[in-house]
Amino acid sequence: MNHYRQQRSVLRTLPHAVLVSCTMAGTAFAAGSEANGEAEAPALQVVEIRGDKNEDERAAASSSARALPTSVIAVTPDDIAGTNIGRDISNVFRRVPGVVANNIDQGDTGNGFRMRGFATQGTHGADTAVYVDGVPQNIPSSQGGAGHGPVFLEWMTPDMIGNIDVVKGPISALYGDQNRAGAVEITTRDGGAGTPSSLAVTRESYNGRRGSLTVAGEANGVRSLVVADIYRTDGYRNDAHNRRNNLFWKLSTTIGDGDYSLRASYYDSRFTAAGYLLMPAMEAGLSPRSVQFNLPGFGDAERSTVVFNRKPASGEAGWYATVYAEKFERSRAITTSTTQHTFGYDDRNIHGGRLAYQWQFGSKGVLIVGAETRADQGDALRRQYRNGVPTANYINDQNLDLLTYGGFAQGQYRLAPTLKLHGGMRYDHFDYTLRNLKLPAASTDYSASVFTPKYGVLWNALDQLEVFANIAEGFRSPAAEQISSSGSLGPPGATGGRANTGIKPSKVRSYDLGINLKPSPAWQLSATGYYIQNDDEIINSAPDVYTAAGQTTRRGFDLDARYTPGNGYSAYASYGRILRARIDNPTPGTAALLSVPAHQFKAGMEYRLPLAAGKLRLNGDAYVTARNPYYMGSPSVQRDMPTYVRYDLKATWDDGSVQASVFATVQPHEFASDIAYGTTAGLLVSTVPKRQLGASLRYFF
């Protein structure tokens, strides 16, 4: 968790970290040079804490049990300020190397996040463990979302986010369920001096409008942050709209040797979604703004959360605690024909906590040991609707009582001045009570456990070169439908059905090898290769169709380059290549390749300069995914989805009390999208507009 690393500003000074973010800036705007008034270079952003060339910095690097010998990419509020976020908070990840972040204009349906060949289209962030302030965000066995482990971050807005860390691979023992491709850790802001109060209004294409209020302050030693956000859009597609409200309040204070915080958030949303369109039909003349089967989907959501956190007030050593409670309710109806919807619904009560203690052993080592638990109770169902009216036919209907608990340990030890060892392990146990209301005979209790060790090493081979390697295991809990299958479409209370209590949690074993190189003060370079074996893959073979695929293998690499010459200009470029993402032993006549893009390119630049009485910041980004396989026809034939290209431009002028921005997104390839499905009839696509424009005005007070 991010609160395990309190002195972040110290750790950012390590020059041997890999750098990411389009902006590569550490403050809201670079100050002019005292000597000549020219804009300074943006402050670079640290990706990882690994090793360094002098003993003082090495000691600082060893002060956190989170210091991992792997790629950890940091995203700051300043990075987010230079990004076109729009309606989908997933866009905060768009510049992270090797990560596919989706924006599908289908209402609040979960947040697309895919990396290292995991999570095909529609899995909405599953296979990546996502935490916010120590609270897991993956929802097990969700029916109002997309299968098992989707992530829903729509309750967040950019003004709430403090820092984000993206951990590549399952190397960290601090993250549990769904940590197979890696993990994401998000920390919210507090109301301290670094958070200004402001009022902002935004207008976007397709009747998008947003109002945001941020009120921060401190009184009697208590820091307070309130964020209120109202967002409305009609969307690019016909008969599509979204009505969303977000409210967030966080109180923080220091008592003795601890920092304590209490936050509450509330979110509600109502939306209609135009659905997917068949590409052959669009090629024959169907408008890309059409509605699937002329019958839009629909849905709503409501989420209330209370979270308490404790961390050491000074340094890293000491007690950490998280306690949370959440009410989660969501529905989503997906069009399946000219008359029918599949209606998914979740009504869940979630609560849990974590307690951990970190020891510091001088500059040589550090160890953190802890335990955590999570309880998830409620209903999850999918039902058939006809002409907007519920029918007696259900796909599934389960009352869930899911309990997960276990412990973890993680540490670092500096064996020699240039050599650091990493070790970690998790033990997680699952106790489920599943009441299958559709097929009562399949109701069952389930109990299982999983142990996942982690090993890593980092070597400072040269002053400007470090090499790291990892072997780590991650896991995913079994889905309710895997344990207690609901059979074919039918009414609740039907006869038949049986439980599968012998199923085990899915495990992956991941191997990493990488280098970080700093050939000059202006350049930062990194390269990482990975090999992953997964013993029980569940793939999204079509919208809301999940299939057991067996063992899968993934191989690939990520390359990243950052250039910051020190004159207000910075640039970055990254390339992600998936060499293999396939089912090892596919059933004869079925698809073998997993639907993930083989090539991913990202590049961008930023320039900051004084203008009139203020400062101007210019951002430009390019994003490309290519060679994403799918299968169509019978017998199936392999095809590639159209190459998807996206350009983002943003200009922001700030004079201290007023901030004005204009932005544009260009997606020029016809029928291309970063979200699509292969079917026997052809490719189903969630179409996107070729151009989107927007402007915002913010007043600081």
JOTAKA-V923370 format. One record per pair of residues at least 6 apart in sequence whose ideal C-beta (glycine too) atoms are under 7 Angstrom apart, sorted by the first residue. I is the first residue (numbers start at 1). J is the second residue. If there is no record, write none. Layout:
i = (I I)
j = (J J)
This chain:
i = (1 1 1 1 2 2 2 2 3 3 3 3 3 4 4 4 4 4 4 4 5 5 5 5 6 6 6 6 8 10 11 11 11 11 12 14 14 14 14 14 15 15 16 16 16 16 16 16 17 17 17 17 17 18 18 18 18 18 18 18 19 19 19 19 19 19 20 20 20 20 20 20 20 20 21 21 21 21 22 22 22 22 22 22 22 22 23 23 23 23 23 23 24 24 24 24 24 24 24 25 25 25 26 26 26 26 27 27 28 28 29 29 29 29 30 30 30 30 30 31 32 32 32 33 37 38 39 39 39 39 39 40 41 41 41 41 41 42 42 42 44 45 45 45 46 47 47 47 47 48 48 48 49 49 49 50 50 50 50 50 50 51 51 51 51 51 51 51 52 52 53 53 55 58 58 59 61 62 62 62 62 62 63 63 63 64 64 65 65 65 65 65 65 65 66 67 68 68 68 68 68 69 69 69 69 69 69 70 70 70 70 70 70 70 70 71 71 71 71 72 72 72 73 73 73 74 74 75 75 75 76 77 77 80 80 80 82 82 82 82 83 83 83 83 84 84 84 84 84 85 85 85 86 86 87 87 87 87 88 89 89 89 89 90 90 90 90 90 90 91 91 92 92 93 93 93 93 94 94 95 95 95 96 97 97 97 97 97 98 98 98 98 98 99 99 99 100 100 100 100 100 101 101 102 102 102 104 104 104 105 105 105 105 105 105 106 106 107 107 107 107 107 108 108 108 108 108 108 109 109 109 110 110 110 110 110 110 110 111 111 111 111 111 112 112 112 113 113 113 114 115 115 115 115 116 116 116 116 116 116 116 117 117 117 117 117 117 118 118 118 119 119 119 119 119 120 120 120 120 120 121 121 121 121 121 122 122 122 122 123 123 123 123 124 124 124 124 125 125 126 126 126 126 126 126 127 127 127 127 127 128 128 128 128 128 129 129 129 129 129 129 129 129 130 130 130 130 131 131 131 131 132 132 133 133 133 133 133 134 134 134 135 135 135 136 136 136 137 137 137 138 138 138 138 138 139 139 139 139 140 140 140 140 140 141 141 141 141 141 141 142 142 142 143 143 143 143 143 143 144 144 144 144 144 144 145 145 145 147 147 148 148 149 149 154 154 154 155 155 155 155 157 157 157 157 159 159 159 160 160 160 160 161 161 161 162 162 162 163 164 164 165 166 166 167 167 168 168 169 169 169 169 169 169 170 170 170 170 170 170 170 170 171 171 171 171 172 172 172 173 173 173 173 173 173 173 174 174 175 176 176 177 177 177 178 179 180 180 180 180 188 188 189 189 190 190 190 190 190 191 191 191 191 191 191 191 191 192 192 195 195 196 196 197 197 197 197 197 198 198 198 198 198 199 199 200 200 200 200 201 201 201 202 202 202 202 203 203 203 204 204 204 205 205 205 205 206 206 206 206 207 207 208 208 209 210 210 210 211 212 213 214 215 216 216 217 221 221 222 222 223 223 224 225 226 227 228 229 230 231 232 233 233 234 234 235 235 236 236 236 237 237 237 238 238 238 238 239 239 239 239 240 240 240 240 241 241 242 242 243 243 243 244 245 245 246 247 247 248 248 249 249 250 250 251 251 252 252 252 253 254 257 257 257 257 258 258 258 258 259 259 260 261 262 263 264 264 265 266 267 268 268 269 269 270 271 271 272 272 272 273 273 273 274 274 274 275 275 275 275 275 276 276 276 276 276 276 277 277 277 277 277 277 277 278 278 278 279 279 279 279 280 282 282 288 288 292 293 293 293 294 295 295 296 297 297 297 297 298 299 299 299 300 301 301 302 303 303 303 304 304 305 305 306 306 307 307 308 309 309 310 310 310 311 312 316 316 317 317 317 318 319 320 321 321 322 322 323 324 324 324 325 326 326 327 328 328 328 329 329 330 331 331 331 332 333 333 333 333 334 334 334 334 335 336 339 339 340 340 340 341 342 342 342 342 343 343 343 343 344 345 346 346 347 347 348 348 348 349 349 350 351 352 352 352 352 353 353 354 354 355 355 356 356 356 357 357 358 358 358 359 359 360 363 364 364 365 365 365 365 366 366 367 367 368 368 369 370 370 371 371 372 373 373 374 375 376 376 377 377 378 379 380 380 380 381 381 381 381 382 382 382 383 383 384 384 384 385 392 393 393 393 394 394 394 394 395 395 396 396 396 397 397 397 398 398 398 398 398 398 399 399 400 400 401 401 402 403 404 404 404 405 406 406 406 406 407 408 408 409 409 410 411 412 412 413 414 415 418 418 419 420 421 422 422 422 423 423 424 425 425 425 425 426 427 427 428 428 428 429 430 430 430 430 431 432 432 432 433 434 434 434 434 434 434 435 436 436 436 436 436 437 438 438 438 438 439 439 439 439 439 440 441 441 441 441 442 442 442 442 442 443 444 444 444 444 446 446 448 448 450 450 450 452 452 452 452 453 454 455 455 455 456 456 456 457 457 458 458 459 459 460 461 464 464 464 465 465 466 466 467 468 469 469 470 471 472 473 473 473 474 474 475 475 475 476 476 477 478 478 482 482 483 483 483 483 484 485 485 487 487 506 506 506 507 508 508 508 509 510 510 511 511 512 512 513 514 514 514 514 515 515 516 517 518 519 522 522 522 522 523 524 525 526 527 527 528 528 529 530 531 532 533 534 534 535 537 537 537 537 537 538 538 538 539 539 539 540 541 542 542 543 549 550 550 550 551 551 552 552 552 552 553 553 553 554 554 554 555 555 556 556 556 556 557 558 558 559 559 560 561 561 562 563 563 564 568 568 568 569 570 570 571 571 572 572 573 574 575 576 577 577 578 578 581 581 581 582 582 582 583 586 589 591 591 593 593 595 595 595 595 596 597 597 597 597 598 598 599 599 599 600 600 601 602 603 604 604 604 604 605 606 606 606 607 608 608 609 611 613 614 614 614 614 615 616 616 617 618 619 620 621 622 623 624 624 624 625 625 626 627 628 628 629 629 630 630 630 630 631 631 631 632 632 632 632 632 632 632 633 634 641 641 642 642 642 643 643 644 644 644 644 645 645 645 645 646 646 647 648 649 649 650 650 651 651 652 652 653 657 657 658 659 660 661 661 662 663 664 664 664 665 666 666 667 667 667 668 671 671 673 673 673 673 675 676 676 676 676 677)
j = (131 134 174 185 163 165 185 187 134 187 309 311 320 64 65 66 174 320 358 368 11 64 66 316 311 312 315 316 163 60 46 49 60 64 46 46 49 52 57 61 52 518 50 51 52 466 516 518 46 47 48 49 50 47 48 71 516 524 526 560 44 45 46 47 524 562 45 47 73 74 95 96 97 560 45 75 79 95 79 82 95 572 604 606 619 621 42 78 79 82 606 619 42 44 45 562 564 570 572 42 43 78 43 45 76 78 43 78 78 81 608 615 617 654 39 40 42 568 608 40 38 39 610 40 610 568 568 608 609 610 615 568 564 566 567 568 570 570 606 608 564 74 76 79 74 71 72 73 74 68 71 72 61 64 67 61 69 458 466 468 516 58 61 418 420 458 460 466 58 61 460 463 417 363 414 363 67 363 365 366 412 414 316 360 366 316 366 358 366 367 368 410 411 412 174 412 167 171 172 422 456 422 456 457 458 468 470 167 168 169 171 456 468 470 512 168 514 526 528 165 166 167 96 97 166 163 165 92 96 164 163 161 162 92 158 161 606 617 619 650 91 92 94 95 91 648 650 663 665 91 92 158 103 204 208 231 233 242 103 111 153 154 156 101 102 103 111 112 113 101 103 161 164 99 101 113 166 101 623 602 604 621 166 558 560 574 576 602 115 116 558 576 600 113 115 166 114 597 600 625 674 112 113 112 674 675 112 675 686 235 236 237 240 686 688 273 686 242 271 272 273 299 154 242 244 269 271 301 124 145 332 124 125 145 146 150 151 152 124 125 151 152 153 124 125 675 125 128 151 596 128 168 181 182 168 181 182 530 532 554 556 554 556 578 581 594 596 127 180 181 125 126 127 128 181 539 540 594 595 596 540 595 675 676 677 146 540 543 677 146 147 150 540 145 146 150 151 150 151 138 147 148 149 150 178 149 178 180 181 476 178 181 182 183 184 136 138 175 176 177 178 179 183 137 138 151 184 137 175 185 186 186 188 187 188 263 307 309 309 322 354 307 322 324 176 177 374 151 152 153 149 150 151 177 178 145 150 152 328 148 149 376 402 477 148 380 400 479 480 481 150 346 380 344 345 346 380 381 382 330 331 332 344 345 346 152 330 332 540 546 479 538 178 476 244 267 269 246 265 267 303 212 227 229 246 212 214 227 188 189 227 248 186 188 189 187 188 189 187 184 186 185 182 184 182 183 182 528 182 470 472 510 512 530 179 180 182 472 473 474 508 510 454 456 470 472 183 410 424 408 409 410 424 425 426 454 408 410 183 426 428 404 476 477 476 474 474 476 508 534 250 263 195 225 223 225 250 252 261 216 217 218 223 224 225 250 252 218 223 216 225 216 700 214 215 216 700 701 214 698 699 700 701 213 699 212 696 697 698 211 696 697 209 210 694 696 209 694 695 233 692 694 689 692 693 694 233 234 235 236 233 234 233 694 232 229 230 231 230 229 228 227 226 224 225 224 253 254 251 253 252 253 251 250 249 248 247 246 245 244 243 241 242 240 241 241 242 289 688 689 274 289 291 274 289 290 291 272 274 291 296 272 273 274 296 271 272 269 271 269 270 271 269 267 268 267 265 266 263 265 263 264 261 263 261 262 259 260 261 260 313 312 313 314 318 310 311 312 313 311 313 310 309 308 307 305 306 305 304 303 301 302 300 301 300 298 299 296 297 298 296 297 298 291 292 296 291 292 296 297 335 292 543 677 684 685 686 286 288 290 292 684 685 687 681 682 684 671 682 683 685 682 288 671 671 687 335 335 337 338 338 335 338 335 333 334 335 341 333 331 332 333 331 329 330 329 326 327 328 326 327 324 326 324 325 322 324 323 321 322 319 320 321 320 318 358 360 358 359 360 358 357 356 354 355 353 354 353 351 352 353 351 350 351 349 346 348 350 346 347 346 343 344 345 344 341 342 343 385 341 342 543 544 341 342 386 387 384 385 386 385 382 384 395 544 382 383 385 390 382 381 378 380 378 379 376 377 378 377 378 376 375 372 373 374 375 372 373 370 372 370 371 368 369 370 369 370 366 367 368 366 367 366 414 413 414 411 412 413 414 411 412 409 411 410 411 409 407 408 406 407 406 404 405 404 403 400 402 400 401 400 399 398 400 480 394 396 397 398 394 395 396 390 394 391 393 489 391 491 489 490 491 438 490 491 492 486 489 438 481 486 437 438 492 434 435 436 437 480 484 435 437 434 480 432 433 432 431 428 430 477 429 426 427 428 429 427 425 426 424 425 424 423 420 422 421 420 421 459 460 459 458 457 455 456 457 454 455 454 451 452 453 454 452 449 451 449 450 475 449 446 447 448 477 447 445 446 483 445 443 444 446 480 483 484 443 442 443 484 486 497 492 486 490 492 494 486 487 494 496 497 493 495 496 497 498 484 485 497 498 499 484 483 484 499 501 483 501 504 505 475 505 507 473 474 475 507 473 472 470 471 472 468 469 470 468 469 466 468 466 467 466 467 517 518 519 515 517 515 516 515 514 512 513 512 511 510 507 508 509 508 510 505 506 507 505 506 505 503 505 500 503 499 500 501 503 499 497 500 496 497 534 535 536 535 532 533 534 533 530 532 530 531 528 530 529 526 527 528 529 526 527 526 525 524 525 563 564 565 566 563 562 561 560 557 559 557 558 557 556 555 554 553 551 552 551 549 550 551 552 583 546 548 549 547 549 594 546 547 677 679 677 583 583 584 585 584 585 582 583 584 594 580 582 584 578 580 581 579 580 576 577 578 579 577 574 576 574 575 574 572 573 572 570 571 570 607 608 609 607 605 606 604 605 603 604 603 602 601 600 598 599 596 598 593 594 596 592 593 594 592 592 635 631 636 629 638 628 629 630 678 628 625 626 627 628 626 627 625 626 627 624 625 624 623 622 619 620 621 622 620 617 618 619 618 615 617 616 653 655 653 654 655 656 654 651 653 652 651 650 649 648 647 646 643 644 645 644 674 643 640 640 641 638 640 639 641 678 683 637 638 678 639 678 679 680 681 682 683 680 680 676 683 669 671 672 669 672 669 672 673 674 667 668 669 672 665 667 666 665 663 664 661 663 661 662 659 661 660 699 700 699 698 697 695 696 695 694 691 692 693 692 690 691 688 689 690 690 685 687 685 686 687 688 686 683 684 685 686 684)
